[in-house]
Amino acid sequence: MKNVLDDFDYRVGCDDFFLYELGRLIDEERASFEEEEFRRVIDAGIHEHIERHLEIRAEMAARLRVSGSGPKGVLQMVEDVEAPLSDLPAIVQSYTAYLFRRLEACAAETPDEKIEAAADLLLESPEDRPAVEMALSTLASRRSAVSARILAHVISEPMLDEDLEARAYGYVKDMWPLARPYILYNLKPHTHEDIPFRWFQLFVDCDEASTVDRILEEVLVHADDPNYHEDLMALIELLSRTKDPTAEEKILQVLNSEGTIQPARELLEGFLRNNPPRPDLVETPEPWKSLAAVYAANERYLAAAKLLDQGRKPEAEHMLDELLKQYPEYPLALMLKSAIASGRVN
């Protein structure tokens, strides 16, 4: 893999959350795979920067196919959009080395002093209404991952007047999905003393595809703790607002699981009793429609790639042509079609 992906550009911006976390861990002398949090940063970064981006997967697959080298099975997992990549040593090594190089390159960039000043005002003087209003306006005018993270943090804590919190919420909603990696990373360990309701409200309002899964996860983790009962009741009510066409199915799967604890079961059964099943949708809403299309296209792509790997080139090309008729911008199919046409793969 050294000659294939070691210099790969994962296209991570200097304001990226995971670069910020890496810098913090370096400052704390904890940037080592022996540190659990460091590995969690790398795993989450791989999910955000590689697994969720078809264009990146396609570019990586092109290198692997053209070079004809790399550990066995890596190519197949890169091309399978449902395959996790954070357990592949070659990719972990390549991605981690890239982040260190990228952090060094970004060190030369001058931070936005106005954003830093706005953050200081919000965090140090949340009771100073004029200062907070000015800080919020500054952050809203500077759309970046950093601004989005600051606003997301502000709405997760009861630190502002209600109307100012609502304003901050509107600003971070307008910046979605820039705040998404920060929020998901901080939700994952479930170490929050109070469930940040505003974040889940944001998921619903922004049609985050994993909203139902995230809410159910909170229920399963915290249902046996009475201190979370009130938060969970409010959180579960958000399920009625999500557009996820499989929401009821996911809830029933949790209820039918032998591993679901009784307090979680009671909360979810209460929700179903008070909320009648929604009528079948005429058409699947976004983003679930696009996600379904991605998975369907990938299934057909994998079949075409398998034919090519078996030496059945004409059949593979025909299948790719048919795939591109329906999904003309599908990155993996475009990559393989181009590679075949240029003679870079057999």
Secondary structure, 3 states (H helix, E strand, C coil): CHHHHCCCCCCCCCCCHHHHHHHHHHHCCCCCCCCHHHHHHHHHHHHHHHHCCHHHHHHHHHHHHHHCCCCCCHHHHHHCCCCCCCCCHHHHHHHHHHHHHHHHHHCCCCCCHHHHHHHHHHHHCCCCHHHHHHHHHHHHHCCCHHHHHHHHHHHHCCCCCHHHHHHHHHHHHHCCCCCHHHHHHHHCCCCCCCCCHHHHHHHHHCCCCCHHHHHHHHHHHHCCCHHHHHHHHHHHHHHHCCCCCCHHHHHHHHHCCCCCCHHHHHHHHHHHHHCCCCCCCCCCCCCHHHHHHHHHHHHHHHHHHHHHHCCCHHHHHHHHHHHHHHCCCCHHHHHHHHHHHCCCCC
